[in-house]
Amino acid sequence: MSDESLKRIAEALERLAPAPVAAPDFGAAEAFVWHVAPDRLEPVAKVARVGLPLLVGIDRARDTLLANTRQFAKGHPANNALLWGARGMGKSSLVKAIHAEVLGEGLALKIVELSREDLPTVSRLLAHLRGAPEHRFILFCDDLSFSHDDQHYKSLKAVLDGGIEGRPENVLFYATSNRRHLMPRDMIENERSTAISPSEATEEKVSLSDRFGLWLGFHPCSQDDYLAMIRGYCDAAGIAISDADLRAEAIEWQATRGARSGRVAWQYFTDLAGRRGVTL
C-alpha cells in the first residue's frame, strides 16, 4: 500500500473519531447533571428544591447529613451516605436542601446528579471531577436499586472504593433508595438458598451498602407530622387556612391516595395553592 493511501486512511479515521471532550466549566453553576453520548456535564441554572426548614419529621437524618456535608465542604473527612426507606419521605429533597443550606453558609460545594443507568460511565465522570481539585463535589444518585440480573452495582464500587486510584478526595457520594441493601430481598434469599456457599454468593451484593459510611433511615410519617408539613408549606406561601379546614381536607386527600407521606403532603398543598390562585 502506498504512502498516499495510508495517509488517506489515517485522515478518514481522524474524521470518524469523536472530538475530545472539553473540560467542564465548573464556574458555570453550582449544580450539574451528567449526560452521556456524548459525555458532558450540563449546568443547572435553578435546582428544584424546597427549603430545609420545610422538611418535617426527619430531624435526625437532617442533622446527621448536614454535619457530614458541612465537614466535607470545609475540606475535612466525611462519609458517603445512603438515604433509604419509605417512598415520598424527603430523601432526595433533603440532599438538595442541604446542598443549598451549605451554600448559604458561604461554603463552596458543587452537586452533580448521576442517573443509575449511567453508572457504567462513572469512571469517566470521576476523571473530570478528579481533574478539578479546587472544587468539592457531592455526586448524587437518586432512586438507586438493582434488579436480579443487573451488573451496574459493580460500577458503583468505583465510586465507593475508587479502585486502584481511590475515590477522588474532592468527591463524596450520596444515594437514595427504597431498599437498605439496594437489592430485592427475594433475590438475596434465592442466592442464599441455591448457592453452594450461600454466604459467599450474597456477600458481594449485600455488602454493597456496607460501603456507605452513613445509613440514614426514613420511615412513614405520623399524621401529626403530615399535617405539620402542610401547615409549614401554607405558612411559607402565605396561604391562610384554619386548622380545622386544613385537617379535614388533608386527611380526606390522604385517604383518597391510600398513603401518607411528605410527597402526598406536597401534592395536597399544590392542589390547595391552585384552588386559591397562589403561584408557587
N, C-alpha and C positions, 0 to 999 in steps of 0.2 A: 504494500500500500504506500502511495506517495505521501510526501510531507504535506502537500496541499490537501489531500483527503483527510489526513489526521487532524489538520488544523480546522477543517470544516466540521468534523465530528466534535472536536473539543468546543468549538463555538456553539454548536447546536445544544450540547449538554449544558453549557453555561446558561443558555436561554431557558432551558427547561427547569433548571434548578431554582428552587424558591429563593426569593431575595432574603438576605439576612434580616432577622427580626431586630428592629430598632430598640435601643434601650428605653425602657419606660420612663416617662416624665412623672416622677413621684411628687413633684411640686404642684401638679395639676389639680389634685384633690386630696381629701383625707380618706376617701373610700374608693375601692376599685372592685371590679368583677373580672375574673379570669375567664377568657374565652379561648377556644382552640379553632384550628382550621380557618384562618391562620392564628397562631398564638398571639395573644395581645392582652394587655391589662387595660380595661375600659374604665376611665374615671367616672365616678358617680357624683354628680353635682349636688343632689339633695337626697339624703338617705331617708327612707320611710321608717319612722320610728316614733315611739311615744316617750315622754319624759320619765325618768327614773321614779319620781315620787308617785306616779300613777300606777305603778306595778305593786299591787297589794297582795299580801298573803304569802310572799316568798322572801321574807326578810333575811333568813339565814343564808340562802343561796345568793341573794343580792349582796350582802355584806362580805361574804367569802370571795365571790368573784370580783367585786370591786377592789378589795385589798390586793388580790393576786394580780389584777390588771394594773393597778397603780404601781406595784413593785416593779413589774416588767417595764412599764413606761419610764420609770426612773433609772432603768439600767440594772436593776437588782435581779437575782434569781427568782424564777416563777415557774409554776406548773402548767402543763397542758390540762385542759378541763373538758369533761364530758357532762353535759347537762341532759339528764334522762328523766323520763317519766310521763305523766299524763298529758294527753293532747290538749293544746289550747291554753296551757297554763303559763305562757310567757317565756318559754326558754329562749327562742330566737330574739324576742323583744328585749329580753334582759341583756343579751350580748350587745345589741345595737345601742341600747340606752346607756350601758356602762361605758362604751366607747365615747359617746357624746359627753358623759359626765367627766371622764378623764381629760378630754379635750378642753372642757370648760374650766378645769383646774390649771390650765396652762401647760399641760404635758403634751409632748408631740407623740402621736401614735396613729398609724395607718391601719385600716381594716381591709382585708382582701377576701372576697367571697369566692369559694370554690365549690362547684357542684359535685355531687357524688359520682356522676357519670364521667367526670373529667379527672378522677383520681389517678388513672394511669399516666397522666401528663404532669403529675405533681413535681417530679424531679426537674422538669424544665422550668416550672414556676419557681421552685426553690432556688434555682440558679439565678434567676432575675433578682429575687429578694436578697440572696447572699451577696449579690453584686452592689447592693446599696446599703452598706453597713452604717451609714449615717442616719438611717431611718429604722424604726422599730415597727413590726407588723404583727397584727393578730390575723392569722389565717383561719377563716370561719367556714365551716361546712354544716349546712342546715339539713335536718332530717336524714341523718346518716344511719343506714342499716344495710344489711347484706342478706341476699337470698341463698338458697341451698347451693346453687352452682356458681355463685358469684366469687370471682377471684380478685375483685377490686381491693379487698381487705389487705392484700399483700402490698399494694401501692401505699396504703395508709401507713404502713410501718416506716416508709421513707420519711414521713413527716414526724412520726413519734420517736423513732430511733435514729433516723438520719443515715443509716448505713455506715460505710467506712469514713465518710466525710463528717458524719454527725449532723444533727439538725442545726441550721444556722442560728447563731446566738441572738440574732435580731428577729427571730420568728417564734411565735407561740401559737399553738393550735387549739381552737375551741370548736367543739362539735355538739350538736343537739341530736337526740334520738329518743324514740319511744321505748327502746329496749336498753336495758342496762348493759347487756353483753353484746349488743349490736347484731346478734344472730337470732333467728327464730328458735324458740325453745324446743319445738318438735325436732328441728334439725340436730340440735345438741344432744337430745335424748336418743335420737336414732343412731347417731355416731357412736354414742356410748354403748348401745345395746348390740350393735353389729360388728364393731371393730375387734380385732384380735387383742389389741392393747387399748382398752377404752380410754384410759386417762391420757395416753399419748395422742390418740386420734382427735380428741377435742381440745387438747391443751393449746394448740397453736391458735385456734379460732376464739376460744373462750377467753384466753389470756390477752386478747387484743385490748379489751377495755382496761386491763390492769396497767397498761402503759400510760394511762392518763393519771396524772398525779392527784387531780381533784375529781371526785364523783359528786355531783350535786343533784339530789333527787327532787322531783316536782310531783306533787300529789294532788288529787282532786280537791277543789276548794270547798269550804263550807258555805252555807247560804249567807251568813253574815259577811264573809269576805266577798262573795259575789255581789251583794248589794253595795258594799263599800267601794268596790271597783267602779260601779256605775255612778255612785254619788261623786267620786273623785273626778270622773270624766265630765259629769254635768257641771261641777263647780269650776273646773278648768275652762270649760267652754262658755260659761255664763248662762247656762240653761236653768231656769227656775222651775222646780217641780217639788211638790210636797213629798214627805217621806212615805205617806200612805199611798199616794198615787204611784210613786216610783216602785214601792214594794209590790203592789198589786200587778202592775204592768210587767215588771221584770220577772216575777215568779210565773206569770202566765206565759211569757216568752220562753222561759226556761223549760216549762212543761211541754210546749209545742216542739221544742228541739230535742227533748229527751236527754238533755245533758246540762251540766252546769260547769262553766269554766271561764277563764279570762276572755277567751275568744267569743264565747256566747255573750258575755257582758258587753264586749265592744260591739257586737252585731246589734244587740238591743239598743245601745246608745246611738249607733249610726242611724237606726230607724227613727229613734226619738228626735235626733237632730234634724233629720229630713222632714219629719212632720211639723217641727217648729220652724222650719226655714232657716236653720242655722248652718252656715258654711264652716266646715271643719278645715 
